[in-house]
Amino acid sequence: MSIANDFLTPEEEQEIVDTIAIAEKNTSGEIRVHIESHTEKPPLERAQEVFQLLEMHKTAARNGVLFYLGVSDKTFAIIGDEGIDKVVENDFWDSTKDAVISQFKEGQFKKGLVDGILKAGERLNTYFPYQDDDENELSNEISKN
């Protein structure tokens, strides 16, 4: 097993997937989590690559959000697609990122992700409220590498 596969228990992973579904009920935004063992690249650069690999840029409103974790590198990034970047203030993700990182520093990785995902859903609701005809455009499953 890889470090990424062993990072969370199956129960913790399911709770995160369930949290993504809850958060997405508040917004048309799409949220994903990607966990990988190691990369040589800076976390934001790698997160942007993963965003493309997961085809998160193909949502209708370009409002996908990726929570990226590099386990052995102890790196973390949150990025949003261009639809989000066009309408939100410059520090839109800072409070979410800070909340997640404060939990990570305490070793509370699942709690940090759950809190961050719920916070992202709430914040996205302001700019991308849930619509009756919204479809779940991206998988809620955690991707790993």
N, CA, C and O atoms as a GROMACS GRO file, in nm:
protein
  580
    1MET      N    1   0.083  -0.119   0.000
    1MET     CA    2   0.000   0.000   0.000
    1MET      C    3   0.088   0.125   0.000
    1MET      O    4   0.197   0.126   0.057
    2SER      N    5   0.038   0.229  -0.064
    2SER     CA    6   0.113   0.354  -0.066
    2SER      C    7   0.075   0.442   0.053
    2SER      O    8  -0.025   0.418   0.121
    3ILE      N    9   0.156   0.542   0.076
    3ILE     CA   10   0.127   0.637   0.183
    3ILE      C   11  -0.009   0.703   0.160
    3ILE      O   12  -0.086   0.723   0.254
    4ALA      N   13  -0.038   0.737   0.035
    4ALA     CA   14  -0.166   0.801   0.003
    4ALA      C   15  -0.284   0.710   0.036
    4ALA      O   16  -0.386   0.756   0.085
    5ASN      N   17  -0.269   0.580   0.007
    5ASN     CA   18  -0.378   0.486   0.034
    5ASN      C   19  -0.401   0.463   0.182
    5ASN      O   20  -0.513   0.434   0.224
    6ASP      N   21  -0.296   0.476   0.262
    6ASP     CA   22  -0.306   0.451   0.406
    6ASP      C   23  -0.329   0.578   0.487
    6ASP      O   24  -0.339   0.570   0.610
    7PHE      N   25  -0.338   0.692   0.423
    7PHE     CA   26  -0.347   0.820   0.493
    7PHE      C   27  -0.474   0.832   0.577
    7PHE      O   28  -0.470   0.879   0.691
    8LEU      N   29  -0.585   0.789   0.522
    8LEU     CA   30  -0.715   0.792   0.591
    8LEU      C   31  -0.771   0.650   0.597
    8LEU      O   32  -0.743   0.568   0.511
    9THR      N   33  -0.849   0.624   0.700
    9THR     CA   34  -0.917   0.494   0.707
    9THR      C   35  -1.032   0.494   0.606
    9THR      O   36  -1.076   0.601   0.563
   10PRO      N   37  -1.081   0.376   0.569
   10PRO     CA   38  -1.198   0.372   0.480
   10PRO      C   39  -1.318   0.448   0.538
   10PRO      O   40  -1.393   0.512   0.463
   11GLU      N   41  -1.335   0.442   0.669
   11GLU     CA   42  -1.446   0.515   0.733
   11GLU      C   43  -1.426   0.666   0.722
   11GLU      O   44  -1.522   0.739   0.696
   12GLU      N   45  -1.303   0.712   0.740
   12GLU     CA   46  -1.275   0.855   0.726
   12GLU      C   47  -1.296   0.900   0.582
   12GLU      O   48  -1.353   1.007   0.558
   13GLU      N   49  -1.252   0.819   0.487
   13GLU     CA   50  -1.273   0.852   0.346
   13GLU      C   51  -1.422   0.864   0.315
   13GLU      O   52  -1.464   0.956   0.245
   14GLN      N   53  -1.502   0.770   0.366
   14GLN     CA   54  -1.645   0.774   0.339
   14GLN      C   55  -1.708   0.899   0.399
   14GLN      O   56  -1.797   0.960   0.339
   15GLU      N   57  -1.664   0.937   0.518
   15GLU     CA   58  -1.717   1.058   0.580
   15GLU      C   59  -1.685   1.182   0.497
   15GLU      O   60  -1.766   1.273   0.486
   16ILE      N   61  -1.566   1.185   0.437
   16ILE     CA   62  -1.527   1.297   0.352
   16ILE      C   63  -1.612   1.299   0.225
   16ILE      O   64  -1.659   1.405   0.183
   17VAL      N   65  -1.633   1.183   0.164
   17VAL     CA   66  -1.718   1.173   0.044
   17VAL      C   67  -1.861   1.219   0.077
   17VAL      O   68  -1.923   1.291  -0.001
   18ASP      N   69  -1.912   1.176   0.192
   18ASP     CA   70  -2.046   1.218   0.234
   18ASP      C   71  -2.051   1.369   0.257
   18ASP      O   72  -2.151   1.433   0.225
   19THR      N   73  -1.944   1.425   0.311
   19THR     CA   74  -1.937   1.569   0.335
   19THR      C   75  -1.937   1.646   0.204
   19THR      O   76  -1.999   1.752   0.195
   20ILE      N   77  -1.869   1.594   0.104
   20ILE     CA   78  -1.869   1.659  -0.027
   20ILE      C   79  -2.013   1.665  -0.080
   20ILE      O   80  -2.056   1.769  -0.131
   21ALA      N   81  -2.086   1.555  -0.068
   21ALA     CA   82  -2.226   1.553  -0.115
   21ALA      C   83  -2.309   1.655  -0.039
   21ALA      O   84  -2.392   1.724  -0.099
   22ILE      N   85  -2.289   1.667   0.091
   22ILE     CA   86  -2.363   1.766   0.171
   22ILE      C   87  -2.328   1.907   0.126
   22ILE      O   88  -2.418   1.990   0.107
   23ALA      N   89  -2.200   1.935   0.110
   23ALA     CA   90  -2.156   2.069   0.070
   23ALA      C   91  -2.210   2.106  -0.067
   23ALA      O   92  -2.247   2.221  -0.091
   24GLU      N   93  -2.215   2.009  -0.157
   24GLU     CA   94  -2.262   2.037  -0.292
   24GLU      C   95  -2.413   2.059  -0.299
   24GLU      O   96  -2.465   2.104  -0.401
   25LYS      N   97  -2.484   2.027  -0.192
   25LYS     CA   98  -2.629   2.056  -0.188
   25LYS      C   99  -2.655   2.204  -0.170
   25LYS      O  100  -2.766   2.252  -0.194
   26ASN      N  101  -2.552   2.279  -0.129
   26ASN     CA  102  -2.564   2.423  -0.108
   26ASN      C  103  -2.518   2.504  -0.228
   26ASN      O  104  -2.539   2.625  -0.233
   27THR      N  105  -2.455   2.439  -0.324
   27THR     CA  106  -2.392   2.512  -0.433
   27THR      C  107  -2.391   2.430  -0.560
   27THR      O  108  -2.398   2.307  -0.557
   28SER      N  109  -2.383   2.498  -0.673
   28SER     CA  110  -2.364   2.427  -0.799
   28SER      C  111  -2.216   2.394  -0.820
   28SER      O  112  -2.180   2.325  -0.915
   29GLY      N  113  -2.130   2.444  -0.731
   29GLY     CA  114  -1.988   2.413  -0.737
   29GLY      C  115  -1.961   2.265  -0.718
   29GLY      O  116  -2.042   2.194  -0.659
   30GLU      N  117  -1.848   2.220  -0.769
   30GLU     CA  118  -1.808   2.079  -0.760
   30GLU      C  119  -1.678   2.071  -0.680
   30GLU      O  120  -1.583   2.143  -0.708
   31ILE      N  121  -1.676   1.984  -0.580
   31ILE     CA  122  -1.562   1.974  -0.489
   31ILE      C  123  -1.500   1.835  -0.500
   31ILE      O  124  -1.571   1.734  -0.503
   32ARG      N  125  -1.366   1.831  -0.507
   32ARG     CA  126  -1.294   1.703  -0.509
   32ARG      C  127  -1.177   1.711  -0.412
   32ARG      O  128  -1.129   1.819  -0.379
   33VAL      N  129  -1.133   1.594  -0.368
   33VAL     CA  130  -1.015   1.580  -0.284
   33VAL      C  131  -0.920   1.485  -0.355
   33VAL      O  132  -0.961   1.379  -0.402
   34HIS      N  133  -0.793   1.524  -0.361
   34HIS     CA  134  -0.690   1.439  -0.419
   34HIS      C  135  -0.577   1.425  -0.318
   34HIS      O  136  -0.528   1.523  -0.264
   35ILE      N  137  -0.538   1.300  -0.294
   35ILE     CA  138  -0.429   1.270  -0.200
   35ILE      C  139  -0.321   1.195  -0.275
   35ILE      O  140  -0.349   1.097  -0.345
   36GLU      N  141  -0.198   1.241  -0.261
   36GLU     CA  142  -0.088   1.165  -0.320
   36GLU      C  143   0.030   1.162  -0.225
   36GLU      O  144   0.044   1.245  -0.136
   37SER      N  145   0.115   1.063  -0.247
   37SER     CA  146   0.228   1.041  -0.158
   37SER      C  147   0.334   1.149  -0.170
   37SER      O  148   0.377   1.206  -0.070
   38HIS      N  149   0.376   1.177  -0.294
   38HIS     CA  150   0.491   1.266  -0.312
   38HIS      C  151   0.489   1.328  -0.452
   38HIS      O  152   0.444   1.267  -0.549
   39THR      N  153   0.538   1.449  -0.459
   39THR     CA  154   0.563   1.514  -0.587
   39THR      C  155   0.685   1.602  -0.573
   39THR      O  156   0.714   1.652  -0.464
   40GLU      N  157   0.754   1.622  -0.681
   40GLU     CA  158   0.870   1.712  -0.682
   40GLU      C  159   0.827   1.857  -0.704
   40GLU      O  160   0.907   1.949  -0.687
   41LYS      N  161   0.701   1.876  -0.741
   41LYS     CA  162   0.654   2.009  -0.779
   41LYS      C  163   0.597   2.084  -0.658
   41LYS      O  164   0.556   2.023  -0.560
   42PRO      N  165   0.596   2.217  -0.666
   42PRO     CA  166   0.529   2.296  -0.562
   42PRO      C  167   0.381   2.258  -0.556
   42PRO      O  168   0.323   2.222  -0.659
   43PRO      N  169   0.319   2.265  -0.438
   43PRO     CA  170   0.181   2.217  -0.424
   43PRO      C  171   0.080   2.284  -0.517
   43PRO      O  172  -0.009   2.217  -0.570
   44LEU      N  173   0.089   2.415  -0.536
   44LEU     CA  174  -0.007   2.480  -0.625
   44LEU      C  175   0.010   2.435  -0.770
   44LEU      O  176  -0.089   2.414  -0.841
   45GLU      N  177   0.133   2.420  -0.812
   45GLU     CA  178   0.159   2.373  -0.949
   45GLU      C  179   0.106   2.232  -0.968
   45GLU      O  180   0.041   2.202  -1.068
   46ARG      N  181   0.133   2.145  -0.872
   46ARG     CA  182   0.085   2.007  -0.881
   46ARG      C  183  -0.067   2.002  -0.874
   46ARG      O  184  -0.130   1.925  -0.946
   47ALA      N  185  -0.127   2.084  -0.788
   47ALA     CA  186  -0.273   2.088  -0.777
   47ALA      C  187  -0.335   2.129  -0.911
   47ALA      O  188  -0.438   2.074  -0.951
   48GLN      N  189  -0.272   2.224  -0.980
   48GLN     CA  190  -0.324   2.265  -1.110
   48GLN      C  191  -0.316   2.151  -1.212
   48GLN      O  192  -0.407   2.134  -1.293
   49GLU      N  193  -0.208   2.074  -1.207
   49GLU     CA  194  -0.197   1.957  -1.296
   49GLU      C  195  -0.305   1.854  -1.265
   49GLU      O  196  -0.372   1.804  -1.356
   50VAL      N  197  -0.322   1.824  -1.138
   50VAL     CA  198  -0.423   1.726  -1.097
   50VAL      C  199  -0.563   1.774  -1.137
   50VAL      O  200  -0.646   1.695  -1.181
   51PHE      N  201  -0.588   1.902  -1.121
   51PHE     CA  202  -0.716   1.963  -1.160
   51PHE      C  203  -0.745   1.929  -1.306
   51PHE      O  204  -0.857   1.889  -1.340
   52GLN      N  205  -0.646   1.945  -1.392
   52GLN     CA  206  -0.662   1.914  -1.535
   52GLN      C  207  -0.678   1.764  -1.557
   52GLN      O  208  -0.764   1.721  -1.635
   53LEU      N  209  -0.595   1.683  -1.490
   53LEU     CA  210  -0.601   1.537  -1.507
   53LEU      C  211  -0.738   1.481  -1.467
   53LEU      O  212  -0.787   1.386  -1.528
   54LEU      N  213  -0.798   1.541  -1.365
   54LEU     CA  214  -0.931   1.498  -1.320
   54LEU      C  215  -1.043   1.561  -1.402
   54LEU      O  216  -1.162   1.537  -1.376
   55GLU      N  217  -1.005   1.641  -1.500
   55GLU     CA  218  -1.099   1.709  -1.591
   55GLU      C  219  -1.198   1.796  -1.516
   55GLU      O  220  -1.316   1.807  -1.553
   56MET      N  221  -1.149   1.859  -1.410
   56MET     CA  222  -1.235   1.946  -1.330
   56MET      C  223  -1.266   2.077  -1.402
   56MET      O  224  -1.359   2.147  -1.363
   57HIS      N  225  -1.191   2.109  -1.504
   57HIS     CA  226  -1.214   2.230  -1.583
   57HIS      C  227  -1.331   2.214  -1.681
   57HIS      O  228  -1.365   2.308  -1.754
   58LYS      N  229  -1.392   2.098  -1.682
   58LYS     CA  230  -1.501   2.072  -1.777
   58LYS      C  231  -1.640   2.091  -1.718
   58LYS      O  232  -1.739   2.050  -1.780
   59THR      N  233  -1.651   2.152  -1.600
   59THR     CA  234  -1.784   2.180  -1.545
   59THR      C  235  -1.847   2.295  -1.622
   59THR      O  236  -1.776   2.383  -1.673
   60ALA      N  237  -1.978   2.296  -1.631
   60ALA     CA  238  -2.048   2.397  -1.710
   60ALA      C  239  -2.018   2.539  -1.664
   60ALA      O  240  -1.996   2.627  -1.747
   61ALA      N  241  -2.015   2.562  -1.533
   61ALA     CA  242  -1.992   2.698  -1.480
   61ALA      C  243  -1.846   2.722  -1.445
   61ALA      O  244  -1.812   2.827  -1.390
   62ARG      N  245  -1.759   2.625  -1.476
   62ARG     CA  246  -1.616   2.636  -1.442
   62ARG      C  247  -1.599   2.669  -1.294
   62ARG      O  248  -1.524   2.760  -1.257
   63ASN      N  249  -1.670   2.592  -1.209
   63ASN     CA  250  -1.670   2.620  -1.066
   63ASN      C  251  -1.629   2.498  -0.982
   63ASN      O  252  -1.687   2.471  -0.877
   64GLY      N  253  -1.528   2.427  -1.031
   64GLY     CA  254  -1.473   2.315  -0.956
   64GLY      C  255  -1.372   2.363  -0.853
   64GLY      O  256  -1.304   2.464  -0.873
   65VAL      N  257  -1.362   2.290  -0.743
   65VAL     CA  258  -1.268   2.320  -0.635
   65VAL      C  259  -1.193   2.192  -0.601
   65VAL      O  260  -1.253   2.086  -0.585
   66LEU      N  261  -1.061   2.203  -0.591
   66LEU     CA  262  -0.978   2.088  -0.557
   66LEU      C  263  -0.904   2.113  -0.426
   66LEU      O  264  -0.837   2.215  -0.409
   67PHE      N  265  -0.919   2.018  -0.334
   67PHE     CA  266  -0.838   2.012  -0.213
   67PHE      C  267  -0.726   1.912  -0.242
   67PHE      O  268  -0.752   1.793  -0.261
   68TYR      N  269  -0.602   1.961  -0.246
   68TYR     CA  270  -0.488   1.877  -0.280
   68TYR      C  271  -0.400   1.854  -0.158
   68TYR      O  272  -0.365   1.950  -0.088
   69LEU      N  273  -0.364   1.728  -0.131
   69LEU     CA  274  -0.275   1.694  -0.020
   69LEU      C  275  -0.158   1.611  -0.071
   69LEU      O  276  -0.177   1.511  -0.140
   70GLY      N  277  -0.038   1.653  -0.036
   70GLY     CA  278   0.083   1.574  -0.058
   70GLY      C  279   0.126   1.520   0.077
   70GLY      O  280   0.178   1.594   0.160
   71VAL      N  281   0.105   1.392   0.101
   71VAL     CA  282   0.119   1.334   0.234
   71VAL      C  283   0.263   1.339   0.285
   71VAL      O  284   0.289   1.401   0.389
   72SER      N  285   0.356   1.275   0.215
   72SER     CA  286   0.493   1.271   0.267
   72SER      C  287   0.560   1.408   0.261
   72SER      O  288   0.652   1.436   0.337
   73ASP      N  289   0.514   1.494   0.170
   73ASP     CA  290   0.570   1.628   0.156
   73ASP      C  291   0.507   1.727   0.254
   73ASP      O  292   0.556   1.838   0.273
   74LYS      N  293   0.396   1.685   0.318
   74LYS     CA  294   0.321   1.772   0.409
   74LYS      C  295   0.282   1.903   0.341
   74LYS      O  296   0.303   2.012   0.393
   75THR      N  297   0.224   1.887   0.220
   75THR     CA  298   0.181   2.003   0.143
   75THR      C  299   0.030   1.999   0.126
   75THR      O  300  -0.033   1.894   0.129
   76PHE      N  301  -0.026   2.118   0.107
   76PHE     CA  302  -0.170   2.132   0.092
   76PHE      C  303  -0.199   2.253   0.006
   76PHE      O  304  -0.132   2.356   0.016
   77ALA      N  305  -0.300   2.241  -0.078
   77ALA     CA  306  -0.344   2.355  -0.159
   77ALA      C  307  -0.493   2.341  -0.187
   77ALA      O  308  -0.546   2.230  -0.196
   78ILE      N  309  -0.559   2.454  -0.201
   78ILE     CA  310  -0.698   2.459  -0.248
   78ILE      C  311  -0.696   2.548  -0.372
   78ILE      O  312  -0.646   2.660  -0.369
   79ILE      N  313  -0.751   2.495  -0.480
   79ILE     CA  314  -0.762   2.578  -0.601
   79ILE      C  315  -0.903   2.569  -0.656
   79ILE      O  316  -0.973   2.470  -0.639
   80GLY      N  317  -0.942   2.676  -0.723
   80GLY     CA  318  -1.072   2.681  -0.788
   80GLY      C  319  -1.056   2.713  -0.935
   80GLY      O  320  -0.954   2.768  -0.976
   81ASP      N  321  -1.155   2.680  -1.012
   81ASP     CA  322  -1.152   2.702  -1.157
   81ASP      C  323  -1.173   2.849  -1.189
   81ASP      O  324  -1.201   2.930  -1.101
   82GLU      N  325  -1.159   2.882  -1.316
   82GLU     CA  326  -1.164   3.022  -1.359
   82GLU      C  327  -1.300   3.088  -1.336
   82GLU      O  328  -1.308   3.209  -1.317
   83GLY      N  329  -1.407   3.010  -1.338
   83GLY     CA  330  -1.539   3.067  -1.310
   83GLY      C  331  -1.546   3.125  -1.170
   83GLY      O  332  -1.611   3.227  -1.147
   84ILE      N  333  -1.481   3.060  -1.077
   84ILE     CA  334  -1.475   3.109  -0.939
   84ILE      C  335  -1.383   3.230  -0.931
   84ILE      O  336  -1.418   3.333  -0.874
   85ASP      N  337  -1.265   3.216  -0.989
   85ASP     CA  338  -1.165   3.323  -0.982
   85ASP      C  339  -1.215   3.455  -1.042
   85ASP      O  340  -1.172   3.562  -0.999
   86LYS      N  341  -1.304   3.447  -1.138
   86LYS     CA  342  -1.356   3.569  -1.202
   86LYS      C  343  -1.449   3.650  -1.112
   86LYS      O  344  -1.463   3.771  -1.132
   87VAL      N  345  -1.512   3.584  -1.014
   87VAL     CA  346  -1.614   3.654  -0.937
   87VAL      C  347  -1.582   3.675  -0.789
   87VAL      O  348  -1.647   3.756  -0.723
   88VAL      N  349  -1.486   3.603  -0.736
   88VAL     CA  350  -1.461   3.613  -0.592
   88VAL      C  351  -1.348   3.711  -0.560
   88VAL      O  352  -1.267   3.746  -0.646
   89GLU      N  353  -1.346   3.756  -0.433
   89GLU     CA  354  -1.239   3.843  -0.388
   89GLU      C  355  -1.107   3.766  -0.383
   89GLU      O  356  -1.106   3.643  -0.379
   90ASN      N  357  -0.996   3.840  -0.383
   90ASN     CA  358  -0.863   3.778  -0.391
   90ASN      C  359  -0.833   3.681  -0.277
   90ASN      O  360  -0.762   3.583  -0.297
   91ASP      N  361  -0.885   3.708  -0.158
   91ASP     CA  362  -0.854   3.623  -0.043
   91ASP      C  363  -0.964   3.521  -0.014
   91ASP      O  364  -0.978   3.474   0.099
   92PHE      N  365  -1.041   3.487  -0.116
   92PHE     CA  366  -1.157   3.399  -0.100
   92PHE      C  367  -1.122   3.268  -0.031
   92PHE      O  368  -1.198   3.222   0.055
   93TRP      N  369  -1.010   3.207  -0.065
   93TRP     CA  370  -0.976   3.075  -0.012
   93TRP      C  371  -0.894   3.081   0.116
   93TRP      O  372  -0.877   2.978   0.182
   94ASP      N  373  -0.842   3.197   0.153
   94ASP     CA  374  -0.751   3.204   0.267
   94ASP      C  375  -0.811   3.154   0.397
   94ASP      O  376  -0.747   3.077   0.469
   95SER      N  377  -0.934   3.195   0.430
   95SER     CA  378  -0.992   3.152   0.557
   95SER      C  379  -1.020   3.002   0.557
   95SER      O  380  -1.005   2.936   0.660
   96THR      N  381  -1.059   2.948   0.443
   96THR     CA  382  -1.082   2.804   0.433
   96THR      C  383  -0.950   2.730   0.449
   96THR      O  384  -0.942   2.633   0.525
   97LYS      N  385  -0.848   2.775   0.380
   97LYS     CA  386  -0.717   2.712   0.388
   97LYS      C  387  -0.663   2.718   0.531
   97LYS      O  388  -0.609   2.619   0.580
   98ASP      N  389  -0.677   2.831   0.596
   98ASP     CA  390  -0.628   2.847   0.732
   98ASP      C  391  -0.699   2.753   0.829
   98ASP      O  392  -0.636   2.696   0.918
   99ALA      N  393  -0.829   2.737   0.812
   99ALA     CA  394  -0.906   2.647   0.899
   99ALA      C  395  -0.861   2.502   0.881
   99ALA      O  396  -0.847   2.428   0.979
  100VAL      N  397  -0.837   2.462   0.758
  100VAL     CA  398  -0.792   2.326   0.729
  100VAL      C  399  -0.652   2.304   0.788
  100VAL      O  400  -0.628   2.204   0.856
  101ILE      N  401  -0.563   2.395   0.762
  101ILE     CA  402  -0.425   2.380   0.809
  101ILE      C  403  -0.417   2.377   0.962
  101ILE      O  404  -0.336   2.303   1.018
  102SER      N  405  -0.499   2.455   1.029
  102SER     CA  406  -0.495   2.453   1.176
  102SER      C  407  -0.534   2.314   1.228
  102SER      O  408  -0.479   2.269   1.328
  103GLN      N  409  -0.628   2.248   1.164
  103GLN     CA  410  -0.664   2.110   1.203
  103GLN      C  411  -0.552   2.012   1.168
  103GLN      O  412  -0.522   1.921   1.245
  104PHE      N  413  -0.492   2.031   1.051
  104PHE     CA  414  -0.382   1.943   1.010
  104PHE      C  415  -0.267   1.949   1.110
  104PHE      O  416  -0.206   1.847   1.142
  105LYS      N  417  -0.237   2.068   1.159
  105LYS     CA  418  -0.128   2.084   1.256
  105LYS      C  419  -0.152   2.006   1.384
  105LYS      O  420  -0.058   1.970   1.455
  106GLU      N  421  -0.279   1.979   1.413
  106GLU     CA  422  -0.317   1.901   1.532
  106GLU      C  423  -0.327   1.752   1.499
  106GLU      O  424  -0.364   1.671   1.585
  107GLY      N  425  -0.295   1.715   1.374
  107GLY     CA  426  -0.306   1.576   1.332
  107GLY      C  427  -0.448   1.533   1.299
  107GLY      O  428  -0.475   1.414   1.284
  108GLN      N  429  -0.538   1.629   1.288
  108GLN     CA  430  -0.680   1.602   1.261
  108GLN      C  431  -0.707   1.619   1.110
  108GLN      O  432  -0.771   1.716   1.068
  109PHE      N  433  -0.658   1.525   1.031
  109PHE     CA  434  -0.665   1.539   0.886
  109PHE      C  435  -0.808   1.526   0.833
  109PHE      O  436  -0.851   1.606   0.750
  110LYS      N  437  -0.880   1.426   0.880
  110LYS     CA  438  -1.019   1.411   0.836
  110LYS      C  439  -1.102   1.531   0.877
  110LYS      O  440  -1.178   1.585   0.796
  111LYS      N  441  -1.089   1.574   1.002
  111LYS     CA  442  -1.166   1.689   1.051
  111LYS      C  443  -1.131   1.814   0.972
  111LYS      O  444  -1.220   1.892   0.938
  112GLY      N  445  -1.003   1.834   0.942
  112GLY     CA  446  -0.963   1.950   0.863
  112GLY      C  447  -1.028   1.951   0.726
  112GLY      O  448  -1.077   2.054   0.680
  113LEU      N  449  -1.029   1.835   0.660
  113LEU     CA  450  -1.091   1.826   0.528
  113LEU      C  451  -1.242   1.846   0.537
  113LEU      O  452  -1.300   1.919   0.456
  114VAL      N  453  -1.306   1.782   0.633
  114VAL     CA  454  -1.451   1.796   0.650
  114VAL      C  455  -1.487   1.943   0.674
  114VAL      O  456  -1.576   1.997   0.608
  115ASP      N  457  -1.417   2.007   0.768
  115ASP     CA  458  -1.445   2.149   0.797
  115ASP      C  459  -1.422   2.236   0.673
  115ASP      O  460  -1.502   2.324   0.643
  116GLY      N  461  -1.312   2.211   0.603
  116GLY     CA  462  -1.280   2.290   0.484
  116GLY      C  463  -1.381   2.272   0.372
  116GLY      O  464  -1.419   2.368   0.306
  117ILE      N  465  -1.424   2.149   0.351
  117ILE     CA  466  -1.522   2.120   0.246
  117ILE      C  467  -1.655   2.189   0.277
  117ILE      O  468  -1.716   2.249   0.188
  118LEU      N  469  -1.700   2.180   0.401
  118LEU     CA  470  -1.825   2.246   0.439
  118LEU      C  471  -1.814   2.398   0.425
  118LEU      O  472  -1.906   2.464   0.377
  119LYS      N  473  -1.701   2.452   0.466
  119LYS     CA  474  -1.678   2.596   0.454
  119LYS      C  475  -1.676   2.638   0.306
  119LYS      O  476  -1.733   2.741   0.270
  120ALA      N  477  -1.611   2.559   0.223
  120ALA     CA  478  -1.606   2.589   0.079
  120ALA      C  479  -1.747   2.588   0.020
  120ALA      O  480  -1.782   2.675  -0.059
  121GLY      N  481  -1.828   2.489   0.058
  121GLY     CA  482  -1.966   2.482   0.010
  121GLY      C  483  -2.046   2.605   0.049
  121GLY      O  484  -2.122   2.659  -0.031
  122GLU      N  485  -2.029   2.649   0.174
  122GLU     CA  486  -2.099   2.770   0.220
  122GLU      C  487  -2.054   2.894   0.143
  122GLU      O  488  -2.137   2.975   0.102
  123ARG      N  489  -1.924   2.907   0.124
  123ARG     CA  490  -1.873   3.025   0.055
  123ARG      C  491  -1.912   3.024  -0.093
  123ARG      O  492  -1.945   3.128  -0.149
  124LEU      N  493  -1.910   2.907  -0.154
  124LEU     CA  494  -1.948   2.897  -0.295
  124LEU      C  495  -2.096   2.928  -0.316
  124LEU      O  496  -2.136   2.976  -0.421
  125ASN      N  497  -2.177   2.899  -0.214
  125ASN     CA  498  -2.321   2.926  -0.224
  125ASN      C  499  -2.350   3.071  -0.256
  125ASN      O  500  -2.448   3.102  -0.323
  126THR      N  501  -2.265   3.162  -0.208
  126THR     CA  502  -2.283   3.305  -0.233
  126THR      C  503  -2.276   3.336  -0.383
  126THR      O  504  -2.353   3.418  -0.435
  127TYR      N  505  -2.184   3.272  -0.451
  127TYR     CA  506  -2.158   3.302  -0.592
  127TYR      C  507  -2.220   3.200  -0.688
  127TYR      O  508  -2.251   3.231  -0.802
  128PHE      N  509  -2.236   3.078  -0.639
  128PHE     CA  510  -2.288   2.969  -0.721
  128PHE      C  511  -2.393   2.892  -0.642
  128PHE      O  512  -2.370   2.778  -0.602
  129PRO      N  513  -2.510   2.955  -0.618
  129PRO     CA  514  -2.612   2.885  -0.539
  129PRO      C  515  -2.662   2.760  -0.611
  129PRO      O  516  -2.658   2.751  -0.734
  130TYR      N  517  -2.709   2.667  -0.533
  130TYR     CA  518  -2.765   2.544  -0.587
  130TYR      C  519  -2.889   2.577  -0.670
  130TYR      O  520  -2.971   2.659  -0.630
  131GLN      N  521  -2.902   2.513  -0.783
  131GLN     CA  522  -3.018   2.529  -0.871
  131GLN      C  523  -3.092   2.395  -0.879
  131GLN      O  524  -3.030   2.289  -0.867
  132ASP      N  525  -3.222   2.400  -0.898
  132ASP     CA  526  -3.302   2.277  -0.904
  132ASP      C  527  -3.256   2.180  -1.012
  132ASP      O  528  -3.272   2.059  -0.998
  133ASP      N  529  -3.200   2.233  -1.119
  133ASP     CA  530  -3.159   2.146  -1.229
  133ASP      C  531  -3.009   2.112  -1.225
  133ASP      O  532  -2.955   2.060  -1.322
  134ASP      N  533  -2.943   2.141  -1.113
  134ASP     CA  534  -2.800   2.109  -1.101
  134ASP      C  535  -2.777   1.959  -1.110
  134ASP      O  536  -2.855   1.878  -1.058
  135GLU      N  537  -2.668   1.923  -1.177
  135GLU     CA  538  -2.626   1.784  -1.186
  135GLU      C  539  -2.492   1.771  -1.116
  135GLU      O  540  -2.412   1.865  -1.115
  136ASN      N  541  -2.466   1.656  -1.059
  136ASN     CA  542  -2.335   1.628  -1.002
  136ASN      C  543  -2.242   1.597  -1.119
  136ASN      O  544  -2.244   1.486  -1.172
  137GLU      N  545  -2.161   1.694  -1.157
  137GLU     CA  546  -2.079   1.681  -1.277
  137GLU      C  547  -1.949   1.604  -1.254
  137GLU      O  548  -1.890   1.552  -1.348
  138LEU      N  549  -1.903   1.598  -1.129
  138LEU     CA  550  -1.777   1.531  -1.098
  138LEU      C  551  -1.797   1.432  -0.985
  138LEU      O  552  -1.882   1.452  -0.898
  139SER      N  553  -1.719   1.327  -0.987
  139SER     CA  554  -1.725   1.227  -0.881
  139SER      C  555  -1.692   1.290  -0.746
  139SER      O  556  -1.608   1.380  -0.738
  140ASN      N  557  -1.757   1.243  -0.642
  140ASN     CA  558  -1.726   1.286  -0.506
  140ASN      C  559  -1.618   1.201  -0.442
  140ASN      O  560  -1.570   1.232  -0.333
  141GLU      N  561  -1.578   1.093  -0.510
  141GLU     CA  562  -1.477   1.003  -0.455
  141GLU      C  563  -1.341   1.071  -0.444
  141GLU      O  564  -1.307   1.160  -0.523
  142ILE      N  565  -1.265   1.030  -0.345
  142ILE     CA  566  -1.129   1.081  -0.327
  142ILE      C  567  -1.038   1.016  -0.431
  142ILE      O  568  -1.038   0.894  -0.445
  143SER      N  569  -0.963   1.096  -0.502
  143SER     CA  570  -0.867   1.039  -0.598
  143SER      C  571  -0.730   1.032  -0.529
  143SER      O  572  -0.699   1.111  -0.440
  144LYS      N  573  -0.650   0.935  -0.574
  144LYS     CA  574  -0.520   0.912  -0.510
  144LYS      C  575  -0.416   0.882  -0.617
  144LYS      O  576  -0.446   0.832  -0.726
  145ASN      N  577  -0.293   0.915  -0.579
  145ASN     CA  578  -0.181   0.885  -0.668
  145ASN      C  579  -0.060   0.853  -0.584
  145ASN      O  580   0.047   0.825  -0.639
   0.00000   0.00000   0.00000
